[in-house]
Amino acid sequence: MDLSGLRFTKMHGLGNDFVVIDAVRQSVRLDTATVRALAERHRGVGCDQLLIVEPAQGGQADLRYRIFNADGGEVEQCGNGARCFARFVVDQGLAKGPEIRVETLGGLMTLRLLDDGQVTVNMGVRRLEPAQIPFEAAAMAPGYPLTVDGATYEIGAVSMGNPHAVLRVADIDTAPVAALGPLIEAHPRFPQRVNAGFMQVLSPAHIRLRVYERGAGETQACGSGACAAVVSGRVRGWLAPRVAVDVLGGRLMIEWQGTGEPVLMTGPATTVFEGRITDEPTHHA
Ligand SMILES: N[C@H](CCC[C@H](N)C(=O)O)C(=O)O
């Protein structure tokens, strides 16, 4: 597709960065190679994920947004992206706010712009059955043994619309994120691959978290990963209903009252610059 003239906005949620494209007022057809070229940090714009804003397809939402990882794969959910989406559509006049209902591949979500500029995302009621994640396991359990590179770890497995594995560690600063992250991401028991979270519990109301993201590598923040870590930590008996989650890029507040209740995430959304593609970016293998 010829991208010349395509307008985009660069945004981030605690350093998890996005190229956001209005496909309501622009005609946009992106293939995997084009997504990878735009996400490329040297020859493209550079981002962890690309967010495409489209008209809603069903009658229950104001708009739809599609999420593509830097590797070009389309995914079901992006928590930090949802906050940036909310800020973008109100700033661009695509929605009035403060409440916005959005369709994603992972289902319907409600977003609310707060007076302090933060955004609260209702990430929905999430399921823990292995088949919903998807994760290969005989039965649902708070934790599962997972053998990685000859060693066995206990992980939590949670879907926030997208799949998450959560490993508790003593200290995220010394956690083997670079070594274990890619091995967990590609583990055969996760047929759709998985986001790998490394969680340090400081108290029932305060954790630190690093995430090696599916299709993007380690990011400065992962919103759905923060939600998955709190859900997993609660079912494993370690966490309270409201948790401050310190990720590399800052702090998210996550609230989950328990099974059958929605997961709520509150955090910032930052617009950095607006741009226009001139020449076709090329992805360099
Ligand atoms: N890498 C994720 C998508 C982006 C999620 C993350 N950026 C967030 O804020 O939730 C996946 O493949 O499921």
The ligand as an SDF file (V2000), in Angstrom:
LIG
                    3D

 13 12  0  0  0  0  0  0  0  0999 V2000
    2.0750   -7.6800   23.1640 N   0  0  0  0  0  0  0  0  0  0  0  0
    0.6490   -7.8340   23.4910 C   0  0  0  0  0  0  0  0  0  0  0  0
   -0.1740   -6.6810   22.8860 C   0  0  0  0  0  0  0  0  0  0  0  0
    0.1440   -5.3350   23.5570 C   0  0  0  0  0  0  0  0  0  0  0  0
   -0.1590   -5.3700   25.0360 C   0  0  0  0  0  0  0  0  0  0  0  0
    0.4810   -4.2710   25.8810 C   0  0  0  0  0  0  0  0  0  0  0  0
    1.2520   -3.2820   25.1740 N   0  0  0  0  0  0  0  0  0  0  0  0
   -0.5500   -3.6400   26.8170 C   0  0  0  0  0  0  0  0  0  0  0  0
   -0.3910   -2.4610   27.1980 O   0  0  0  0  0  0  0  0  0  0  0  0
   -1.4860   -4.3620   27.2220 O   0  0  0  0  0  0  0  0  0  0  0  0
    0.1490   -9.1780   22.9210 C   0  0  0  0  0  0  0  0  0  0  0  0
    0.7600   -9.6770   21.9720 O   0  0  0  0  0  0  0  0  0  0  0  0
   -0.8420   -9.6940   23.4580 O   0  0  0  0  0  0  0  0  0  0  0  0
  1  2  1  0
  2  3  1  0
  2 11  1  0
  3  4  1  0
  4  5  1  0
  5  6  1  0
  6  7  1  0
  6  8  1  0
  8  9  2  0
  8 10  1  0
 11 12  2  0
 11 13  1  0
M  END
$$$$
